[in-house]
């Protein structure tokens, strides 16, 4: 059943965002001038722990960011980041595991300049959020549907999540 939901969700994303085009832009200037980031935390628990280093990088560079994660994972975030967390739960998911209209409406009320998806594997809920939220720059790991979603993709050939997130952090430091 889960596979069928994923296939349907992928079809909807491809169909709805078929004509999604990215503008030519200087990534370093857009990233440097971005005031508010939306960070999509990984679904995988081990990845979640390594992704905290990205949040620390944003804090160190005085970037304003919000964290989108499962509502039960908010308590796993360090205390200083919990106030920036936007949790989503069962009520925020529709029948095919995509975000509900109400959830997307609430998320769109906030203005984000950049989006960073920290999921290394395809996660349809977050891919759909990435498509719907209108930001100047969206960054994510290379995966299926990434061409339609992210205008900056980070290659991910590593099986070790620690190395993957260190590579992503190095890329962010260069921007």
C-alpha positions as CSV (number, residue, x, y, z in Angstrom):
1,X,0.0,0.0,0.0
2,X,2.9,2.4,0.9
3,X,4.5,1.7,-2.5
4,X,1.2,2.5,-4.3
5,X,0.9,5.8,-2.4
6,X,4.5,6.7,-3.3
7,X,3.8,6.0,-7.0
8,X,0.7,8.1,-7.0
9,X,2.4,10.9,-5.1
10,X,5.3,10.9,-7.6
11,X,2.9,11.0,-10.5
12,X,1.1,14.0,-8.9
13,X,4.4,15.9,-8.3
14,X,5.6,15.2,-11.8
15,X,2.3,16.3,-13.3
16,X,1.7,19.3,-11.2
17,X,5.2,20.7,-11.5
18,X,5.9,19.6,-15.1
19,X,6.6,23.2,-16.2
20,X,8.6,24.2,-13.2
21,X,11.5,26.2,-14.4
22,X,14.4,27.8,-12.4
23,X,15.8,31.3,-13.2
24,X,19.5,31.8,-13.8
25,X,21.0,33.3,-10.7
26,X,24.1,33.6,-8.6
27,X,23.7,31.1,-5.8
28,X,26.3,32.7,-3.6
29,X,24.6,36.1,-3.6
30,X,21.1,34.6,-3.1
31,X,22.3,32.4,-0.3
32,X,24.2,35.2,1.4
33,X,21.3,37.6,1.1
34,X,18.7,35.0,2.3
35,X,17.2,36.0,5.6
36,X,14.8,33.1,6.4
37,X,15.6,29.5,5.7
38,X,13.3,26.5,5.8
39,X,15.2,23.4,6.8
40,X,13.5,20.1,6.1
41,X,15.0,17.6,8.6
42,X,15.7,14.0,7.5
43,X,13.2,11.2,8.0
44,X,16.0,8.7,8.9
45,X,16.9,8.9,12.6
46,X,20.7,8.5,12.1
47,X,20.6,11.2,9.4
48,X,18.6,13.4,11.8
49,X,21.4,13.4,14.3
50,X,24.1,14.3,11.8
51,X,21.9,17.1,10.3
52,X,22.1,19.0,13.5
53,X,25.5,20.2,12.4
54,X,23.8,22.1,9.5
55,X,21.6,23.9,12.0
56,X,24.7,24.8,14.1
57,X,26.3,26.3,10.9
58,X,23.2,28.5,10.3
59,X,23.2,29.6,13.9
60,X,26.9,30.4,13.9
61,X,26.4,32.6,10.7
62,X,23.4,34.4,12.3
63,X,20.9,33.0,9.8
64,X,17.2,33.0,10.7
65,X,15.9,29.5,10.0
66,X,12.8,27.3,10.7
67,X,13.0,23.5,11.0
68,X,10.3,21.3,9.5
69,X,10.2,17.9,11.0
70,X,7.8,15.3,12.4
71,X,6.0,16.5,15.6
72,X,7.4,13.7,17.7
73,X,11.0,14.6,16.5
74,X,10.8,18.2,17.8
75,X,11.7,16.8,21.3
76,X,14.9,15.3,19.8
77,X,16.2,18.7,18.7
78,X,18.6,20.5,21.0
79,X,16.6,22.8,23.3
80,X,17.8,26.0,21.6
81,X,16.2,24.9,18.3
82,X,12.9,23.7,19.5
83,X,11.3,27.2,19.3
84,X,12.2,27.3,15.6
85,X,10.6,23.9,14.8
86,X,7.4,23.4,12.8
87,X,6.1,20.0,13.6
88,X,3.8,18.0,11.3
89,X,1.8,15.0,12.3
90,X,-0.9,12.7,11.1
91,X,-3.5,15.5,10.7
92,X,-1.1,17.3,8.3
93,X,-1.0,14.4,5.8
94,X,-3.6,13.5,3.2
95,X,-4.6,10.1,2.0
96,X,-1.6,9.6,-0.3
97,X,1.0,10.9,2.3
98,X,1.4,14.4,0.8
99,X,0.9,17.5,2.9
100,X,-2.7,18.6,3.6
101,X,-4.1,21.8,2.1
102,X,-4.4,23.3,5.6
103,X,-0.8,22.5,6.5
104,X,0.5,24.0,3.2
105,X,-1.7,27.1,3.7
106,X,-0.1,27.7,7.1
107,X,3.4,27.1,5.8
108,X,2.9,29.5,2.9
109,X,2.0,32.3,5.3
110,X,5.6,32.4,6.4
111,X,8.1,33.9,3.9
112,X,11.2,31.9,3.2
113,X,14.1,33.0,1.1
114,X,15.8,29.6,0.8
115,X,14.9,26.0,1.4
116,X,17.3,23.2,2.4
117,X,16.1,19.6,2.2
118,X,18.3,17.4,4.3
119,X,16.7,14.1,3.3
120,X,19.2,11.9,1.4
121,X,16.5,9.5,0.2
122,X,13.3,10.4,-1.7
123,X,10.6,11.5,0.8
124,X,7.4,12.6,-1.1
125,X,6.0,14.8,1.7
126,X,9.1,17.0,1.8
127,X,9.5,17.0,-2.0
128,X,6.0,18.3,-2.3
129,X,6.7,21.0,0.3
130,X,9.8,21.9,-1.6
131,X,7.8,22.4,-4.8
132,X,5.1,24.4,-3.2
133,X,7.1,26.8,-1.1
134,X,8.3,29.6,-3.3
135,X,11.9,30.4,-2.4
136,X,14.8,32.0,-4.3
137,X,17.0,29.0,-3.8
138,X,16.2,25.4,-3.0
139,X,19.0,23.0,-2.1
140,X,18.8,19.2,-1.7
141,X,20.6,16.0,-2.3
142,X,20.5,14.4,-5.7
143,X,17.7,11.9,-5.9
144,X,14.6,11.0,-8.0
145,X,12.6,14.1,-8.9
146,X,15.4,16.4,-7.7
147,X,15.6,18.1,-11.1
148,X,12.1,19.4,-10.7
149,X,12.6,20.6,-7.1
150,X,16.1,21.8,-6.4
151,X,18.0,24.4,-8.3
152,X,21.1,23.4,-6.4
153,X,21.7,19.7,-6.0
154,X,24.4,18.1,-3.8
155,X,25.8,14.8,-5.1
156,X,25.3,12.0,-2.6
157,X,27.3,8.9,-3.4
158,X,28.1,8.1,0.2
159,X,26.4,5.4,2.3
160,X,27.8,7.0,5.4
161,X,25.5,9.8,6.5
162,X,28.2,11.6,8.5
163,X,30.3,12.1,5.4
164,X,27.2,13.1,3.4
165,X,26.4,15.9,5.8
166,X,30.0,17.0,6.1
167,X,30.1,17.3,2.3
168,X,26.9,19.3,2.4
169,X,28.3,21.6,5.1
170,X,31.4,22.2,3.0
171,X,29.2,23.2,0.0
172,X,27.2,25.6,2.2
173,X,30.4,27.2,3.5
174,X,31.5,27.9,-0.1
175,X,28.3,29.7,-0.9
